[in-house]
Amino acid sequence: MQNPLIALSHELAATTERAGRLVAAVHARPRFSSSGLIWQKGVIVTADHTVRREDEIRVTLPDGNTVLAELAGRDPGTDLAVLKAETPDVAPLPLAAPGSIRTGNLLLAIGRSEETGVSAAMGVVSNSSGPRHTWRGGKLDQYLRLDVGLYPGASGGAVVDAEGAVIGIATSALSRMSVLAIPAATIQRVAGQLLQKGHVARGFLGVGLQPIALPEHLQGKVKVGDGSSKGALIVLSVELDGPAARGGMVIGDVLVALEDTRVDSTDDIQEFLGTESVGRTVHASVIRGGELARLAITIGERPRRRG
């Protein structure tokens, strides 16, 4: 009977070899490269924070050849960038089913550099939970925190489970405390938009908001939504000629609902301002001067900025 540790060691090496056939080295920043995953023929996905220039990007492929790549699009919100390059005709890796990724699962983070080739680090999924917005304003379809030592240049590389299925790609830019995986479901959703439009459109109100507890004497004024929330959002700033300003919102308004959906946190606002919201006219319920008012606001597109 074979020693189980030896069997595990051989299986990890085999999994690394299979995944490494689709991991490239991306040369798009000074000093050292990052990694990228060949998502489909001609398409490489990587971590956006590692792409420091938009021209003269080179990619070292798994076969050792180095080719030029074109930046198809980038989304700082999810830290995802998509490159187009001539890649070998290799079958893509299977994708891990979202429901199969659990806290405690083993994983491998696979990177590549031009000098040393494939690198692998083993760890575990230290936290697996539902969808979450990033501090950059994007949305991850699943929050996957990794307990793994990410080698320099491995950001953007493949994160695979014990069977070699793709969990996502690794990034060190979306959390100050740990490495995260940009989930495969997020890559599928965002990469499609980047290939089509070059960017991800997100809704924009043009206001600064802060959560507050709604005073009892005002709670009775709120007759929208389910009425269960006792919180709201006070408007601290309004961007000149922004969507909210054009709709009549002013500093001091207390926002309690959008389209009869109660809002009491900035996460509620981010959830509302998805791609499909751009250009849509919605009704915002605000308390102004102790009375409930309804404003019609046409949601704009969030200005794109680097980083």
N, C-alpha and C positions, 0 to 999 in steps of 0.2 A: 504493500500500500504506500502510495507516494505521500511524502511529508506535505501536509496542507499549506505550510508556509512557503515551501518551494513551488507548489502549484499556484498559490496566490502571486508569488513573485513572477512566474512565467506569464500568468494571465495579465498582470499589470503591464509588463513589457510588451506583450502582444497588442494590448489595447492602445498603448502609447504609439506603437508603430502604425496601427491602422489610422488613428486620429492624425498622426503627424503627416500623413500623405495629403492632408487637406489644410495644413497650417503653413502659412507663408510668413516671411519677414518683411515688414513694411518700413521703408526708409522715407520718412516724412517729417523728421525733426532732427535737430543737431545732436551730435555725440553718439547716440545709439538708436538702434531700430526698435520698433514695437512688433507686435504679431498681428496676424489677421487670419480669418477663417474663410476658405473658399466655400461660399454659400451655395452657389450654383455655377455652372460653366460661365466664365467671364465676369463673375461678380465675387468680390472679396469684401467681407464686413470686418470692421475693426473699431477700436475705441476712439471716439472723436478727439478726446483730449490729447492723443498722441500724434494727431495730424496737424503739424505746425506750419505747413505750407500747402498751397493749393496747386502749385505747378512743379514739374520735374520730380514727381513722386516715382520712386522705384520700388519694385517688389521682387524679392528673391523667392522663387517658387520651390516647392518641395523637391523638384528634380535638380535644383542647384542653379538653374538659369535665372538671370535677373532681367526683368522687363519693365517698360514704362507703364504707369497706371494713370488713369484719369479719375479725378474726384467727381463722382456722380452726384453726391449730395451729403449733407451732414446735419445732424440734429443734436445740438448740445444738451437739450432737455433729457434725452435718454443716453447721452454719450455714445452715439452711434454714428459712424461714417461708412459710406459705401464707395468702393473703388471699382472701376471697370478695367480689366486687363486680360490679356491672352493667357488663359490658364489651361492646364492639361485636362483632358477629357476623363475625369475621375468621378465615379458615382459619389454623390453627397452622403454624408453620414446620416444615419437615422436620427430623428428628433425624439427626445424623451417626452413622454406624455406628461403634461403639467401636473396631473393628479398623482403621478408616480414619484415626484420629487418630495422627499420628506426630510425633516430635521434628523440629522444623524447619518444620512446616506453618505457613503464614500464617494469621492470624486477625484478626478485628475485634471489639473490645469496644464494645458499643452501649449508651449510657445515655440518660437524658432528665431534664431539669429543667423546672420550670414556667416559668422565666424565659427560658431560651435554647433550649428544644426538644431535639432529638436531638443527641447528641455521639458521635463515633467516634474510636477509637484503633486503629492498626494495630500488630501485633506478631507474634511467632511462639510456637509451643509449644516452650518451652525444655527440657522434659522430659516424656516420656509413658511411664509404667510401669504396673505392675499395681496391684491393689487395695491400699489402705493405710488404716490407722486414723489418725484425727486425734488431736491432743493433747487434744481435748475428749471423746474416747471414741466418736466416730462412725466409720463406715466409708465411705470413698469407693470406688466400684466401679472407678475408675481414677484414678491420680494424674496430674494435668495441671497442671504449673507453666508459667506464662505470662511471657514477656518482653514486657511491654506497660505503658505508662504509663496508670494508671487515674486518670481525672479525679475530683475531688471530686463525690460524688453518683452515680458510675457503679457502685459496688458493688451487686450484685443485678441488674445489666443483663445482656443477652444476650451470649454469646460465640459467634460464628459462624465457620465456616470460609470458604474462598475461594468456595465455591458457595452460601453463605448458609444452610447447614444448622447447626442448633444443636449446638454442642459442650457447652454448659452455661451456667451463670451465673457471673459474676465475684464473687470475694470476696477481701478483704484481711485476713481475720480468722483464717484457718487456717494461715498461715505468717508468721513474723516477717521472712522474707527476701524473699518475692516474692508476687505475685498468683497465686491458684489458680483453676481453674474447678471448680465443683461439677458433676460430669458429668451429662449428660442421663439416663443409666441410674440414677444415684443419685436424681435428682429424681423420676423415675417411681416408684421404689421407696418413697421416703420420703414424697412428697406424698400417695400413696394412703393411707398409714397416718395421716398428719396429718388428711386429710379425713374419715377414718373415726373416729378415736379422739382426735384433738387432740394426740397426742404419740406418740413412738416408745418402745416398751417395750424395755429392754435388761436382760440378766441381771446379777445382783449377788450377790457372795459376802460382802462386808463384811470384807475382810482387806487388810492392807498387805503387799506381797510385794517381795522383792528377789532378783534372780538370783544364784546362787552356783555354783561348780564343785563337783560332788559328789566328796568324797574317795574314793580308790581302794578303801579298805576297806568303803565303803558301796555302791559300784557293783554289787557282787555281790548285794546285797540286793534290787536293783530287777529284778523279773522281770515287768514289765508293758511293753506297747508293743513297739517293735522293739528296744529296748535299745541303740540307737545313740548316744543323747545322754548326755553326761557331766555335764550341767548340771541344775539344779533351782531351786526357788524357796523361800526361807526365809520363814516367816511372822513379820513384825515387829510386827504389831498385829492385833487381832481386835475388830471392832465388837460392843459389848454387845448381846446378843439379835439379832444379825444371822444370816443364813443359815448361815455357817460356824460361828459359836459354837453355834447350836442343833444343828449336826451333830457337835459335839465337837472342833472344831479349836482348838488353843491356840497361843499364842506359842512359837516355837521349833520347831514342826513344820516338816519339809522336804517341800514338795509336789513330787511327781515325776510324777503322772499324774492325769488326769480321764477316767473311763470308759475306762481302758486306752490312752489317748492321752497320750504323754509331753509334758510341758510344761517348758520351761526359760527362757521369757521372758514378760514381761507381754503381749507381742503374742499369744502363744499363748492366754493367758487371755481377752483381748478377743475373739479369734476364736471361742472356745468360747462366750462369753456373748452370743450373738446374741438376737434377738427370740424365736426359737423355743425358747430355753432356759428362759424364765421359767416357773416352776412345775414344772419337771422335776426329779426326784430322781436324782442322779448319785452315783457312787462315786469318792471322792478317795483316791488312794494317797499316804500320807505316811510318812516315816521319823521315828520318835519313839523316843528312847532306844536308837538303833542297830538298831531292828527295824521291819519294814514293817507298817503298819496300814492298814485300809480304813475310810473313814468315809462314811456316807450323808448327803448334803447336798441339801436341796431349794432350788434356786436361786430367789432373790427377784427383785424388780424394782428396778432402780437408782432411788433417790430422784431426783425431778426438781428441778433447781435452775436458776436464771437465770444465763446467761453461761458 
